[in-house]
């Protein structure tokens, strides 16, 4: 990347999510630079300074007095996010906020009234759509080889993350949806969590949540078990079905117009394996002889979630400079709203039908 690095500040206490951004900037200093952090607790702030060599401030006013970021990453609890977004919007500072943008429907409606309608420059860091394998799957969909896509099953992450993938793969905008759901409890072995690998062998209760999202002519299926995405004993999977074929995880099956059967695999190409001495990093993903994804951040040694978040940062810089949005408050609100309806359908066993919300009119 030519020119100066993308410069951003972080508001957050240096928690789990904020450290993603710090690691990305550390791995890609020619592309990203952290221009200070707001850490309210002074002791924690000094610790972050020593660990990451980044200046910390106790207030937003102090940070903006000393730093000139292209935008601010807001990595705090959703219940506190609106006040910070409002203050940043009043100062004309573009914001990349974490998911979800608000904890409940009233909060989402408040964001629409007080920020979106007022022209606030805010995007949301929903990274799953930018994972290398999801970008590769999207490339296959866009090629038209599957025909019109009408079904998708997502078993990757919870609620609004899964909804964002369902809508993305189906090409659904703000259409109403009818949702049925259920849950199933069973025992499974306790595995890794955010704190790290398991420290004792024990069985715990596992709750599997399933929901069927009927958009009329398109169907989304949600299937997720808590901590599945960190588990050593449960697999994440995704299936996309179109008129002419499907993608089932990494396998592509197509029948072309000449009635020929075509089968391909999505194959990850890593450098640094065997005798290759280029360093260890993901080069991209191929389907047959075609590259369907090339890693824009190589040769940095990032894992897929970091690559996806780096893509959010890159797209946010373009947006902050006057470019197109990539995942604004209307989309983030719609995904979280549908996610909450899924929770209701799963909890009650009743069919729940969405209502068109005000933010949908922004895309009418």
Helices and strands as residue ranges (DSSP letters): E 6-11, H 18-27, E 32-38, H 42-52, E 56-57, H 60-66, E 71-74, H 78-90, E 95-97, H 105-111, I 112-116, E 122-124, G 128-130, H 132-143, E 149-155, H 159-170, E 178-189, E 203-214, E 219-225, G 228-230, E 237-242, E 245-248, E 251-255, E 261-271, E 281-287, E 290-294, H 304-320, H 329-348, E 352-353, G 358-363
